[in-house]
Amino acid sequence: MASFPFPDDLIHLRQQWTRTYNLLAVGQEKGAAELRRELIGLSCLISGHPFWRAGGYSAVRRVELRRAAEAAAGGEQQLVVRYTDGTFTVSDPGPRPS
């Protein structure tokens, strides 16, 4: 699959989104409402970024952006949150593909 050349500021926004999501997933630092508001704001900045005007805001490009943000310096993987039998569980996504 071809990789898209994402601008640095978009990569940084996605990295910030992942860090905020992970904090919300494990319930640390800030309050949940504040973290949700931050996620909404970051989502708006990401989806409204001028980069998407050229090729569109597609599912494939969003996945590639997540992967590029994880692979870039300072990137981290998004935690996996599951809801089973009335309980939320948070787990590491596993090893990064090489």
N, C-alpha and C positions, 0 to 999 in steps of 0.2 A: 504494500500500500504506500502511495506517495505521501511524503510529509509536506505540510504547508509551512511556509516561512512566516511565522507569527512575529509581530513587533514586540520588542522587549517590554513595553508598558503593559501590553495585553497579557504576556506571560506572568508579569509581576502581579497583576490583578487576579489572575487565576490561582497563583500561589497563595495570595492573601485569602482568597475564597476558601481554599482547601484548609489552610491553618485555622480559619474561623469555624468552618464546618467541624473539623476535628475537635476543637475546644468545646463546641456545642455537644458533640457526640459523647465526650467523656465527662461533661458537666463541670468544667473547671474554669477558674479565673473570673470572668464576667458572669452576669446573670443571663439566663436563657433568653429573656426578651430582648436584651441588648444585642446578644449574638445573632438572634434571628433578624433583627433590624439591620445589622451590619451585613448579613448574608444577602438580604433583599437589595440593599444599596449596591453591593459588589456585583450582584447578578445584573442589575440595571446597567452599571458601567460596562460590564463585559458584553452584554447583548447589544448595547448601543454604541459600541466602539466602532470608529470609522473603518476598521479593517474589514468588517463584514459586508460593507457596501460593494466591494469588488466581486466577491464570490458567493455571497449569501451566508446566512446563519443556519447551517445544516447540522444534522446529528453527527455526521462523519467528521466535520470540522470541529465540533465541540469536543468529541472524543480525542481527536488529534491535539487540540489545545490542552486538554487535561494531561495527556501523555507528554507533551512538550514541556509543560510546567513542572511535571514530576521529574523529568530528566535534566532540567536546567539547574544550575547552581542554586542551592537553597531550597530546592523542591522537596516535597514530601508526598507520600501516597495518601489518598483519601481513605479513612477508616470505613469499614463495612458495618452498617447498623441493620440489625434484623429484629423483627417483632414476631415472637413465637409464644403461643400460650399465655398471652397477657404480659409478656416481659420483653423489654428491649435488651439486646446484647450487642456489644461492640467488639469487633475483632480486627486484627491486622489483615490487610488484603493478601498477605502472603509475599513470597519473593517476587522481586521485579524481574520481568523477562529480560534476558540478555540480548 
